[in-house]
Amino acid sequence: DSDHGICLEEGLIRAQKSNSRAIRIGNDVWIGRGCAILKGVVVGDGAIVGANSVLTKDVEPNTVVAGCPAKFIKRRI
């Protein structure tokens, strides 16, 4: 839920300011093995995330997403 600066002019990477935003995961969510969820992403209730996916944006409730970056696959019915 965070990363750090990478500007050459601001010195060593480890010394640069980090910025963060909370990740929110809803109820009844299935997240497959090896997924990466970037800062600020919201995973809606009932969502399914395929294994090894990279979530770069919010996931709507009751949807299936997968890939790198994760893309909409289908709605759960």
C-alpha positions in Angstrom: 0.0 0.0 0.0 3.0 2.3 -0.4 5.9 3.2 -2.6 8.8 5.6 -2.5 10.3 8.3 -4.7 12.8 7.5 -7.4 14.0 11.0 -8.4 17.8 11.1 -9.0 18.0 14.7 -7.7 16.6 13.7 -4.3 19.4 11.3 -3.2 19.3 7.7 -2.4 16.0 5.8 -3.1 15.9 4.5 0.5 16.1 8.1 1.9 13.2 9.4 -0.3 9.8 10.1 1.0 7.3 7.3 0.7 3.6 7.8 -0.2 0.8 5.4 0.7 -2.9 4.9 0.4 -4.9 2.1 2.1 -6.0 -1.0 0.2 -9.6 -2.0 1.0 -10.8 -5.5 0.5 -14.6 -6.2 0.7 -16.4 -9.2 2.1 -16.6 -12.6 0.4 -13.6 -11.9 -1.8 -11.4 -14.6 -3.3 -7.8 -13.4 -4.2 -5.7 -16.0 -6.0 -2.1 -16.9 -5.0 0.6 -14.5 -6.0 -1.5 -11.4 -6.6 -0.1 -7.8 -6.2 -2.5 -5.1 -5.1 -1.2 -1.6 -5.6 -1.8 1.3 -3.2 -5.3 2.7 -3.0 -7.1 -0.1 -4.8 -10.6 -1.1 -3.6 -11.8 -4.7 -4.2 -15.6 -4.8 -4.0 -17.7 -7.4 -2.1 -17.9 -10.8 -3.8 -15.1 -10.2 -6.3 -12.8 -12.9 -7.6 -9.1 -12.1 -8.6 -7.3 -14.7 -10.7 -3.9 -16.0 -9.5 -0.8 -13.9 -10.2 -2.9 -10.8 -11.2 -1.7 -7.3 -10.7 -4.5 -4.9 -9.5 -3.8 -1.4 -10.6 -7.4 -0.1 -10.3 -10.6 -0.7 -8.3 -12.5 -4.0 -8.8 -16.3 -3.7 -9.0 -18.4 -5.9 -6.6 -19.2 -9.4 -7.9 -16.8 -9.4 -10.8 -14.1 -11.7 -11.9 -10.8 -10.1 -13.0 -7.4 -11.5 -14.0 -4.1 -10.6 -15.7 -1.3 -8.2 -15.6 -2.7 -5.7 -15.3 -6.0 -7.3 -14.2 -8.8 -6.9 -16.6 -12.6 -7.6 -16.4 -13.4 -11.2 -17.2 -17.1 -11.5 -16.3 -19.7 -10.7 -13.7 -20.8 -13.3 -11.2 -24.4 -14.2 -11.5 
